[in-house]
Amino acid sequence: MAIGRKKNKFIFCLPGNPVAAFVCSKLLIKPLLIKLAGGVDLEPLVVKIPSGFQHKKRKGRAEYLRAKIISKDNGDFLKIHGRKGAGVISSLTGADGIVEIPMDYETVNVGQLLKFYPFEHRCL
């Protein structure tokens, strides 16, 4: 991911994998374009929801995984949706949003609160 500027034009360099490009566009480029167009600079909606999964990753880089919110009698939790991997664009279909696994985490345990960014949010 890179952003450059030549005179009054911005240049966005996105990752080659479709899911990685989607996540970068959603979290980084869209807010910038809205602000440049004179729109209201809103923070994305973030909801903390318990993990319903275990996950291991390399420390030192954040991961954003596609997830669904599962509602059961004992509450809501997140479940990883579809196959993992930045090239698996089909995993975006049916997902409710993306869950952030912070850079300093090596593991995620069931019940651990995580930041969830819904693809859409509606108010009553």
HUNORGI-V487909 format. One record per residue. N is the residue number from 0. SS is DSSP state (h for helix, s for strand, l for the rest). PHI is phi in radians with two decimals (none if undefined). D_FIRST is the distance of its C-alpha to the first C-alpha in whole Angstrom. Layout:
{{N	SS	PHI	D_FIRST} {N	SS	PHI	D_FIRST}}
This chain:
{{0	l	none	0} {1	s	-2.61	4} {2	s	-2.27	7} {3	s	-2.26	10} {4	s	-2.44	14} {5	s	-2.16	17} {6	l	0.98	20} {7	l	-1.82	20} {8	s	-2.02	17} {9	s	-1.59	13} {10	s	-2.15	11} {11	s	-1.92	8} {12	s	-1.92	5} {13	l	-1.71	5} {14	l	-1.06	6} {15	l	-1.34	9} {16	l	-1.39	11} {17	h	-1.05	13} {18	h	-1.21	13} {19	h	-1.08	9} {20	h	-1.12	8} {21	h	-1.09	11} {22	h	-1.10	11} {23	h	-1.08	7} {24	h	-1.12	10} {25	h	-1.17	13} {26	h	-1.58	12} {27	h	-2.02	10} {28	h	-1.37	10} {29	h	-0.98	14} {30	h	-1.06	15} {31	h	-1.15	14} {32	h	-1.10	16} {33	h	-1.09	19} {34	h	-1.13	19} {35	h	-1.10	19} {36	l	-1.46	22} {37	l	1.54	24} {38	l	-1.34	23} {39	l	-1.31	24} {40	l	-1.43	21} {41	l	-1.75	22} {42	l	-1.25	20} {43	l	-1.18	19} {44	l	-1.20	22} {45	l	-2.20	22} {46	s	-2.14	25} {47	s	-1.58	26} {48	s	-2.31	28} {49	s	-1.15	29} {50	s	-1.28	28} {51	l	-1.91	30} {52	l	-2.53	28} {53	l	-1.91	28} {54	s	-2.68	25} {55	s	-2.05	24} {56	l	-2.66	20} {57	l	-1.37	19} {58	l	-1.20	19} {59	l	1.84	17} {60	l	-2.56	14} {61	l	-1.38	14} {62	s	-2.19	14} {63	s	-2.15	15} {64	s	-1.94	17} {65	s	-1.27	19} {66	s	-2.56	23} {67	s	-2.07	26} {68	s	-1.57	28} {69	s	-1.86	32} {70	s	-1.87	35} {71	s	-2.19	38} {72	l	-1.02	41} {73	l	-1.57	40} {74	s	2.12	37} {75	s	-1.71	33} {76	s	-2.66	30} {77	s	-1.69	27} {78	s	-2.22	27} {79	s	-1.09	24} {80	l	-1.97	24} {81	l	1.27	24} {82	l	-1.34	23} {83	l	-1.31	20} {84	l	2.09	17} {85	l	-1.24	13} {86	l	-1.71	15} {87	l	-1.62	18} {88	h	-1.13	18} {89	h	-1.12	22} {90	h	-1.21	21} {91	h	-1.32	20} {92	l	-1.25	23} {93	l	1.55	26} {94	l	-1.34	23} {95	l	-1.52	24} {96	s	2.97	21} {97	s	-2.11	18} {98	s	-1.88	19} {99	s	-1.61	17} {100	s	-1.84	18} {101	l	-1.05	18} {102	l	-1.02	17} {103	l	-1.47	20} {104	l	-1.47	22} {105	l	-1.85	23} {106	s	-2.42	25} {107	s	-2.12	26} {108	l	-1.94	29} {109	l	-1.02	31} {110	l	1.62	32} {111	l	-1.28	29} {112	s	-1.26	28} {113	s	-2.29	24} {114	s	-1.35	22} {115	s	-2.12	22} {116	s	-1.89	20} {117	s	-1.22	22} {118	l	-1.16	21} {119	l	-2.31	24} {120	l	-2.40	26} {121	l	-2.20	30} {122	l	-1.94	32} {123	l	-1.21	36}}
